[in-house]
Amino acid sequence: MTSNLQAYRGSLLHFLADPAFSAQSHDWFEDGLLIVADGKVQAAGDYAALHATLPPGAVVHDYSGKLLMPGFIDTHLHYPQTDMIASPSAGLLPWLETYTFPSERQFEDSHHAANVADFFLDELLRCGTTTAMVYCTVHPQSVDAFFAAAEQRNLRMVAGKVMMDRNCPDFLRDTAETSARDTEALIQRWHKRGRALYAITPRFAPTSTEAQLQLAGELALAYPDTFIQTHVSENEAECAWVRELFPNSRSYIDVYDSYGMMRPRAMYGHCIWLDERDRQRMAETRSAAAICPTSNLFLGSGLFDFERADAAGVPLSLATDVGGGTSFSMLQTMNEAYKVARLKGSYLPALRMFYLATLGAARAMQLEGTVGSFVQGAEADFIVIDPQATPLLQRRTARVNSLEELLFALALLGDDRAIAATYAAGQQVHVRETT
């Protein structure tokens, strides 16, 4: 116990396993205590048992009536698309051409990139998201701006420069060689600096030549503890385009596999139009799926199949996919994920949705024990959720009879207003304004 120890009292929840596969999936203490020191979790459990272990004079922050949980983890989103969220379009490909690419052009300006990065991170924290896997633009300065803003807030963030050397406007096009050179320099500058982690980031197969994908795979081999992030099988028209561009590949995901890009710490956005062999290969390589329900519905891309992904053993996580996604809030993302599952004939309990946004995401990213839970030694990234944040939530949660009902109400009725406070490495980085 160190001199800077802090304790937080409230209802406490964190996960031990996936509720879909384990009856002992979580720890729940209706009157709990979280003990933090030096930015790490020291203990988490029942208040009556742990309070007696506190040293004399220890500060106890009282959040009674609120829920303490690990911070949310968002495994797929684009910070350069912040200013174009909620832009109308008939589909993915025209949306990219009309809004995305012109917006990303502005990130050649470092001051613009820094301004957007500041807003983006503050918005994540306001919504209770403490870790994210983030796409920057082709401009190395966009990565520098993002990581500098995250470092200022001491956040555990994963990000990378987009690699894109064809089928895009000239003003956003790099080359296979320059993209690999820039990526390696950024890895050496940022990966594992403080809480920063680097992701090798080809945008998606259609915007990379075979030479660029080859170099991306070589970087992934040379730096095995980096992350990989890209898109796969989001949209039927996109999948047809990939078949034309890569006629020798068995499937869209096989394109990436052939270049050595399926491995632990590889995160594939969307994963809607996969076949059984694709899912089997993801499970074999521990490549993970980032499920993006709000953007998939917004762009009409399709419905993620939870049942088949679970049957294959694919590592799963939830993601907002801002700006195709329409909310920074992981609670709103759970709301849409629940409905997507119902439309595909599956049922997502609230416990599982909260697992996928915390420990499940950490596992998918190979960061279990670092973030996503309250195990001893984990980084103290946590949030305070207020079940009485709105009049409707207050009325509904007053009538719940179980933890599942409480979480379900938060997922279906909650948004950024339900996040009373956010902490990163034990320091408060957001507190909800009250009138």
matplotlib code that plots the C-alpha trace (Angstrom):
import matplotlib.pyplot as plt

x = [0.0, 1.5, 1.1, -0.9, -3.5, -7.1, -10.2, -13.6, -16.9, -19.8, -21.4, -18.6, -18.6, -15.9, -15.6, -13.6, -14.8, -17.2, -20.8, -21.7, -19.4, -18.9, -21.3, -18.6, -18.2, -18.1, -17.5, -20.4, -20.3, -23.4, -21.4, -17.9, -14.5, -11.9, -8.4, -5.9, -2.3, 0.4, -2.1, -2.7, -5.5, -4.4, -7.7, -11.3, -14.1, -16.6, -16.5, -16.9, -14.0, -11.6, -12.3, -10.5, -7.3, -7.0, -4.2, -5.2, -6.2, -6.8, -9.2, -12.4, -14.4, -18.1, -19.9, -22.7, -25.7, -23.4, -21.7, -17.9, -16.6, -13.4, -13.4, -14.9, -12.6, -13.5, -11.6, -12.3, -12.8, -11.4, -10.4, -10.1, -13.8, -15.0, -16.2, -18.0, -20.0, -23.7, -23.0, -25.7, -24.8, -26.3, -23.5, -20.0, -18.0, -19.7, -19.6, -15.8, -15.4, -17.9, -17.0, -14.2, -11.4, -11.9, -12.1, -8.9, -7.0, -7.1, -4.8, -1.8, -2.1, -0.6, -2.6, -5.9, -4.9, -4.1, -7.4, -9.4, -7.4, -8.1, -11.9, -12.0, -10.2, -12.3, -15.4, -14.3, -13.6, -17.0, -18.5, -16.5, -14.0, -10.5, -8.8, -9.4, -7.9, -7.8, -7.2, -5.3, -4.7, -1.9, -0.1, 2.5, 1.8, -1.8, -0.3, 2.1, -0.8, -3.0, -0.4, 0.7, -2.8, -3.2, 0.1, -1.0, -4.0, -2.0, -4.3, -3.7, -4.3, -3.5, -3.2, -1.5, -1.0, -3.3, -1.4, -3.1, -1.3, -4.1, -7.9, -7.9, -7.4, -3.9, -3.9, -4.1, -2.0, 1.3, 3.5, 4.4, 7.9, 7.0, 4.2, 6.5, 9.2, 6.9, 5.2, 8.5, 9.6, 6.3, 6.6, 10.1, 8.9, 5.7, 5.2, 5.4, 6.3, 4.3, 0.9, 1.0, 0.8, 1.2, -1.0, 0.1, -2.8, -3.5, -6.9, -8.5, -7.3, -8.8, -6.6, -3.4, -1.3, 0.1, 3.5, 2.1, 0.4, 3.6, 5.6, 2.8, 3.1, 6.9, 6.6, 4.1, 6.7, 9.5, 7.6, 5.5, 4.2, 2.7, -1.0, -2.6, -5.9, -7.9, -11.3, -12.7, -16.0, -18.0, -20.1, -21.2, -20.1, -16.7, -16.4, -17.1, -14.4, -11.9, -12.7, -11.9, -8.7, -7.4, -8.6, -6.1, -7.3, -9.9, -11.7, -11.3, -9.7, -7.5, -5.9, -4.6, -3.7, -1.5, 0.6, 1.1, -1.3, -3.5, -2.0, -2.6, -3.1, -4.7, -8.1, -10.5, -13.3, -16.8, -16.4, -20.0, -19.7, -17.4, -17.7, -17.0, -13.4, -12.8, -14.1, -12.1, -9.0, -9.6, -10.0, -6.9, -4.7, -6.4, -7.3, -10.2, -13.4, -14.4, -18.2, -19.5, -23.3, -24.1, -22.0, -23.2, -26.8, -26.1, -24.4, -26.7, -23.7, -25.3, -25.8, -23.0, -23.6, -22.8, -24.0, -21.6, -18.7, -19.2, -19.4, -16.1, -14.4, -13.6, -12.4, -15.0, -15.2, -17.5, -16.6, -18.3, -16.6, -17.0, -17.6, -19.5, -20.8, -23.2, -22.2, -19.1, -21.0, -20.4, -23.7, -25.4, -23.3, -24.6, -28.1, -27.6, -25.6, -28.6, -30.9, -28.5, -28.3, -32.1, -32.5, -30.0, -31.9, -29.5, -29.9, -27.3, -27.6, -26.6, -23.8, -22.3, -22.5, -20.6, -18.1, -17.5, -16.8, -14.4, -12.6, -13.7, -12.1, -8.9, -8.7, -9.3, -6.4, -4.1, -4.2, -5.9, -4.4, -3.4, -6.8, -10.4, -10.7, -10.0, -7.5, -4.6, -1.9, -4.2, -4.0, -6.6, -8.8, -12.4, -15.7, -18.5, -22.0, -25.0, -28.2, -30.2, -28.6, -31.8, -35.4, -36.2, -33.2, -34.0, -37.6, -36.6, -33.7, -35.7, -37.7, -35.0, -34.8, -31.4, -28.0, -29.0, -32.0, -29.9, -27.3, -29.9, -31.6, -28.2, -27.4, -30.7, -31.4, -28.0, -25.6, -22.8, -25.0, -24.8, -21.0, -20.6, -16.8, -13.9, -10.5, -7.3, -4.3, -6.0, -6.5, -9.9, -9.9, -13.6, -16.4, -20.0, -21.2, -24.2, -26.6]
y = [0.0, 3.3, 6.8, 7.9, 5.2, 6.1, 4.1, 4.2, 2.9, 1.9, -1.1, -2.9, -5.1, -6.7, -9.8, -13.0, -14.9, -14.7, -15.0, -17.0, -19.8, -19.6, -19.6, -17.9, -14.9, -11.9, -10.5, -8.3, -6.5, -4.4, -2.5, -2.7, -1.1, -0.4, 0.4, 2.1, 3.1, 4.3, 4.1, 0.3, -1.7, -2.9, -4.7, -4.9, -6.6, -6.3, -3.0, -4.5, -6.9, -4.5, -1.3, -2.7, -3.2, 0.5, 2.4, 5.3, 8.4, 6.7, 8.8, 7.0, 8.5, 7.6, 6.7, 4.8, 4.2, 4.2, 1.4, 1.1, -0.7, -1.0, 1.7, 0.7, -0.4, 0.5, -1.6, 0.2, 3.9, 6.7, 10.0, 11.9, 11.2, 13.1, 16.2, 14.2, 11.9, 11.6, 12.4, 11.1, 8.6, 5.7, 3.3, 2.7, 3.4, 6.6, 7.7, 7.3, 9.3, 12.1, 12.7, 10.5, 11.3, 15.1, 15.2, 13.2, 15.5, 18.2, 16.1, 17.2, 20.2, 19.3, 22.0, 20.7, 17.1, 18.2, 20.1, 17.1, 14.7, 16.8, 16.8, 13.2, 12.0, 14.2, 12.8, 9.2, 10.0, 11.7, 8.4, 6.3, 4.9, 4.7, 2.5, 2.5, 1.1, 4.2, 4.9, 8.0, 9.2, 8.6, 11.6, 10.7, 14.0, 12.8, 9.9, 12.2, 14.5, 11.7, 10.1, 13.4, 14.2, 10.7, 11.0, 14.3, 12.5, 9.4, 7.1, 3.5, 4.0, 2.0, 3.8, 3.8, 5.6, 4.5, 2.8, 3.5, 3.4, 2.9, 3.4, 6.7, 10.4, 11.5, 13.8, 10.8, 8.3, 7.1, 4.4, 0.9, 2.0, 5.4, 3.8, 1.1, 3.6, 6.0, 3.1, 1.8, 5.2, 5.7, 2.3, 3.2, 6.6, 5.6, 1.9, 1.3, 4.9, 5.5, 3.9, 4.2, 1.1, 1.0, -0.6, -1.4, 0.0, -0.8, 0.8, -2.1, -4.5, -2.5, 0.6, -1.3, -2.9, -6.3, -4.7, -2.6, -5.6, -7.5, -4.8, -4.5, -8.2, -8.0, -5.2, -7.4, -10.1, -7.8, -6.2, -9.1, -7.2, -4.4, -4.5, -4.8, -3.2, -3.1, -3.7, -6.9, -8.1, -5.0, -4.6, -6.9, -4.4, -4.1, -7.9, -8.1, -5.5, -7.5, -10.6, -8.6, -7.1, -10.4, -13.2, -15.7, -15.4, -17.8, -15.0, -11.4, -12.5, -14.8, -11.8, -10.7, -14.2, -14.7, -11.7, -12.9, -10.4, -12.9, -13.3, -12.3, -8.6, -8.4, -6.6, -6.9, -4.4, -5.6, -9.3, -9.5, -11.4, -14.2, -17.9, -20.8, -21.2, -17.5, -17.8, -20.9, -19.2, -16.2, -18.6, -20.5, -17.4, -15.6, -12.7, -10.8, -9.2, -5.7, -5.7, -2.3, -2.3, 1.4, 1.9, -1.4, -0.3, 3.3, 2.3, -0.7, -3.1, -6.1, -7.9, -9.5, -13.2, -13.7, -17.3, -18.5, -16.4, -18.0, -21.5, -21.0, -19.5, -16.1, -13.5, -10.8, -7.1, -4.2, -0.9, 2.4, 2.8, 6.6, 8.3, 5.6, 4.8, 7.3, 7.5, 7.6, 5.9, 2.2, 2.1, 3.2, 0.6, -2.1, -0.9, -1.5, -4.7, -6.2, -5.4, -6.7, -10.0, -10.3, -9.7, -12.6, -14.8, -14.6, -13.1, -11.0, -10.7, -7.5, -9.2, -10.3, -6.9, -5.3, -8.2, -7.5, -3.8, -4.5, -7.8, -9.3, -6.5, -6.7, -10.4, -9.8, -7.3, -9.6, -7.0, -9.1, -8.2, -4.8, -3.2, -4.3, -5.7, -5.1, -7.9, -6.9, -5.0, -4.0, -0.4, 1.6, 2.7, 2.8, 4.5, 5.5, 4.8, 6.6, 4.6, 7.7, 9.9, 10.7, 10.7, 7.7, 5.7, 6.7, 5.5, 2.2, 1.3, 1.8, -1.2, -3.7, -7.0, -8.3, -7.2, -8.3, -6.0, -3.1, -3.6, -4.1, -0.8, 1.0, -0.5, 0.2, 3.6, 4.9, 7.2, 9.7, 11.2, 8.0, 8.4, 10.3, 10.1, 8.6, 7.7, 6.8, 5.3, 6.3, 10.0, 11.5, 12.6, 13.4, 14.4, 14.9, 18.5, 18.9, 21.8]
z = [0.0, -1.1, 0.1, -3.0, -2.5, -3.4, -2.9, -4.6, -3.2, -5.3, -6.9, -8.7, -11.8, -13.8, -15.9, -15.5, -18.6, -21.6, -20.2, -23.4, -22.3, -18.6, -15.6, -13.5, -15.9, -13.6, -10.1, -8.8, -5.5, -4.8, -2.2, -3.5, -3.1, -5.8, -4.4, -6.7, -6.3, -8.7, -11.6, -11.0, -9.4, -6.0, -5.0, -5.9, -3.9, -1.1, 0.7, 4.2, 3.6, 1.9, 3.9, 6.9, 4.9, 4.1, 5.8, 8.2, 6.4, 3.0, 0.8, -0.1, -2.9, -2.4, -5.5, -3.7, -6.0, -9.0, -10.9, -11.1, -14.2, -16.3, -19.0, -22.3, -25.1, -28.7, -31.2, -34.5, -35.3, -37.3, -35.6, -38.9, -39.6, -36.4, -38.3, -41.0, -38.7, -39.8, -43.5, -45.9, -48.6, -50.6, -49.5, -48.4, -51.5, -52.5, -48.9, -48.9, -52.1, -51.2, -47.5, -46.1, -48.5, -48.6, -44.8, -44.5, -46.8, -44.1, -41.9, -43.8, -41.6, -38.2, -36.4, -37.8, -36.8, -33.2, -32.9, -34.0, -31.9, -28.8, -29.5, -30.4, -27.3, -25.0, -26.7, -26.1, -22.4, -22.1, -23.3, -20.9, -23.5, -22.2, -24.8, -28.6, -31.8, -34.0, -37.7, -38.6, -42.2, -44.7, -43.2, -40.6, -38.8, -38.2, -36.1, -34.3, -33.4, -32.2, -30.0, -28.6, -27.5, -26.0, -24.2, -22.7, -21.2, -20.3, -22.2, -23.4, -27.1, -30.3, -33.6, -37.0, -40.3, -43.1, -45.9, -49.3, -52.6, -55.2, -55.8, -53.9, -54.7, -55.6, -52.6, -50.2, -52.1, -50.7, -52.3, -51.1, -50.2, -48.5, -46.5, -45.2, -44.4, -42.7, -40.7, -39.5, -38.4, -36.5, -34.8, -33.6, -32.4, -30.7, -30.0, -26.3, -25.6, -22.4, -23.0, -26.8, -29.0, -32.8, -35.4, -38.9, -40.9, -44.5, -45.0, -46.8, -49.6, -52.5, -51.7, -51.4, -54.2, -53.7, -53.1, -50.3, -48.6, -48.9, -47.1, -44.5, -43.8, -43.6, -41.0, -39.1, -39.0, -38.1, -35.3, -33.9, -30.8, -32.9, -33.9, -37.3, -38.2, -41.4, -42.9, -44.3, -45.8, -44.8, -47.9, -50.7, -53.4, -51.7, -51.6, -55.3, -56.0, -54.0, -56.1, -59.2, -57.8, -56.2, -58.5, -57.1, -53.5, -52.1, -50.2, -49.0, -45.7, -47.6, -49.3, -45.9, -44.9, -47.9, -46.8, -43.2, -41.7, -39.7, -36.2, -32.6, -32.2, -35.7, -35.6, -38.6, -38.8, -39.7, -40.8, -42.1, -45.3, -44.2, -44.9, -42.5, -43.7, -43.1, -39.5, -38.9, -40.1, -37.8, -34.8, -35.8, -36.0, -33.1, -35.4, -33.9, -35.2, -34.4, -34.7, -35.8, -35.6, -35.9, -39.0, -40.6, -40.2, -41.2, -44.5, -45.1, -45.1, -43.4, -40.1, -38.1, -37.4, -33.7, -33.7, -36.5, -35.1, -31.7, -33.2, -34.9, -31.8, -33.4, -30.8, -30.7, -29.6, -30.1, -31.9, -32.8, -36.2, -36.1, -38.5, -40.4, -36.9, -35.6, -31.9, -29.8, -27.0, -26.4, -24.7, -27.9, -29.7, -27.4, -28.1, -31.9, -31.4, -29.5, -32.3, -35.0, -33.1, -32.8, -36.6, -37.2, -34.9, -31.9, -28.4, -26.7, -22.9, -21.4, -19.5, -22.7, -24.3, -21.4, -21.5, -25.2, -24.5, -21.6, -21.0, -24.3, -26.2, -24.1, -24.8, -28.5, -28.4, -26.4, -23.5, -20.8, -17.5, -18.8, -19.3, -19.3, -15.8, -12.1, -11.6, -9.4, -11.3, -14.2, -15.3, -13.3, -16.3, -15.0, -15.3, -13.0, -14.5, -13.1, -13.4, -12.6, -15.3, -17.1, -15.8, -17.9, -16.7, -13.1, -13.5, -15.2, -13.0, -9.9, -11.0, -11.9, -10.2, -11.3, -12.5, -16.0, -16.0, -14.7, -17.4, -20.1, -19.2, -19.3, -22.7, -24.3, -22.7, -21.8, -23.6, -22.7, -20.0, -18.0, -17.6, -14.4, -14.4, -16.3, -14.9, -16.8, -14.9, -11.6, -12.6, -13.3, -17.0, -17.3, -14.9, -16.1, -15.9, -13.6, -13.6]

ax = plt.figure().add_subplot(projection="3d")
ax.plot(x, y, z, "-o")
ax.set_aspect("equal")
plt.show()
